[in-house]
Amino acid sequence: MFKDTFNTLSNMDILTRTTKVVEIFKKLNGLNLGISCFDEFISFRKICNTFIRDGISVKGSIKVLGTKRIICYDFNEKDVVCFLKYDDSV
């Protein structure tokens, strides 16, 4: 299971948000699951880009159909958390 958590003591600036999100994408790509071509992954990238740009907290999950994976994320001013959840029904 992929899980990444970053904690800071104060609100993150745009550079810190960018760095944290880039680390998530590097780790996701490093898993070689082939999910980067799925529409759901593109939607996740848009959510990440909005968080980087605006810094507005967002939390949710995206089922990546046909992969048995769910991208779970929780981005806020103090933490950037993302992990892949296995679900046999997806």
C-alpha positions in Angstrom: 0.0 0.0 0.0 1.2 3.5 -0.9 0.8 6.0 1.8 2.5 9.4 2.2 2.0 12.0 5.0 3.7 15.3 5.3 3.2 17.4 8.5 4.2 21.0 9.0 3.7 23.3 11.9 2.3 26.2 9.9 0.3 26.7 6.7 2.0 25.6 3.6 3.0 28.0 0.9 2.6 27.3 -2.8 6.2 26.0 -3.1 5.7 23.5 -0.2 2.4 22.3 -1.6 4.0 21.8 -5.0 6.9 19.8 -3.5 4.5 17.6 -1.6 2.3 16.9 -4.5 5.2 16.2 -6.9 6.5 13.6 -4.3 3.1 11.9 -4.4 3.1 11.7 -8.2 6.7 10.3 -8.2 5.7 7.6 -5.8 2.5 6.7 -7.7 4.5 6.5 -11.0 7.1 4.4 -9.2 4.6 1.8 -8.4 4.2 1.0 -12.1 0.5 0.3 -11.8 -0.2 1.9 -15.2 -2.9 4.2 -13.7 -1.5 7.4 -15.2 -3.4 6.9 -18.4 -6.8 6.5 -16.7 -9.3 9.4 -16.7 -9.6 9.1 -13.0 -5.9 9.8 -12.6 -6.3 12.9 -14.8 -9.1 14.0 -12.5 -6.8 13.5 -9.5 -4.1 15.6 -11.2 -6.6 18.4 -11.6 -7.6 18.2 -7.9 -3.9 18.4 -7.0 -3.2 21.3 -9.3 -6.1 23.2 -7.8 -4.8 22.5 -4.3 -1.3 23.7 -5.3 -2.7 26.9 -6.9 -5.4 27.8 -4.3 -4.3 26.1 -1.1 -7.9 25.2 -0.4 -8.4 22.0 1.7 -9.8 19.0 -0.2 -10.5 15.5 0.8 -12.0 12.5 -1.1 -11.4 9.3 -3.0 -11.5 8.3 -6.6 -12.2 4.8 -7.8 -9.8 3.9 -10.6 -12.2 1.5 -12.5 -10.7 -1.8 -13.6 -7.6 -1.5 -11.4 -8.9 -2.6 -8.0 -7.5 0.6 -6.6 -9.0 3.7 -5.0 -7.0 7.0 -4.7 -7.7 8.4 -1.3 -6.5 11.9 -0.5 -6.7 14.6 2.2 -5.0 17.9 1.4 -5.2 20.8 3.9 -3.0 23.6 5.1 -1.0 21.4 7.5 -1.0 17.9 5.9 -0.8 16.3 2.4 -2.0 12.7 2.7 -2.5 10.3 -0.2 -2.7 6.5 -0.4 -3.9 3.8 -2.7 -6.5 1.5 -1.3 -7.1 -2.0 -2.7 -10.7 -2.9 -3.4 -11.5 -6.1 -5.2 -14.8 -4.7 -6.4 -13.4 -1.7 -8.3 
